[in-house]
């Protein structure tokens, strides 16, 4: 039996970045049917248009905004780490909502965000966790992860990659959070194990799934939110 793939911080090529979709649609004849469908969906997506209007780098900014509106995760002067931060929409939200120190990391290049430290690295590398904490200046109040694996179309392989990323983000959160801190990670329906949920429930006072309106209804995407690190459930 082959070993599971190494946990890597990767993203789908189409990501969530706001792009000039009108120009891309003009060259649609050279694109695949799935690519044209994605471009049409982007063009019709109100969150894409609103992200562009408000200066956000991705529609994903509205996912974090909605979750934060509900659960008040980003406290004034909070220390925040964003795993898989490209293209930077969540970094923008963290800063505009008063976070005092924000550090992001991604394998992909990320354009600078004022007041944010960005590392171009794989956070699963042995030394990256220590680099993140050093750049932050201490333990985190909030760890965010909007990472998603590149899929290959093989159900079992894709599932392993999804679980691997969630577990890697969880491992990091459990060693980097302050008491009382919170952890928010992208998940997918059926994308985490009972063992992982049990670990989170043992470490946090409250663990739940959240699906913001900006997550497309037809998508299996949702978010796993754990709050009250180190407090009794």
Secondary structure, 3 states (H helix, E strand, C coil): CCCCCCCCCCCCCCCCECCCHHHHHHCHHHCCHHHHHHHHHHHHCHHHHHHHHHCCCECCHHHHHHHHHHHCCCCCCCEEEEECCCCCHHHHHHHHCCCCEEEEEECCCCCCCCCEEEEECCCCCCCHHHHHHHHHCCCEEEEEECCCCCCCCCHHHHHHHHHHHHHHHHHHHHHHEEEEEEEEEEEECCCCCHHHHHHHHHHEEEEEEECCCCCCCCCCEEEEEEEEECCCC
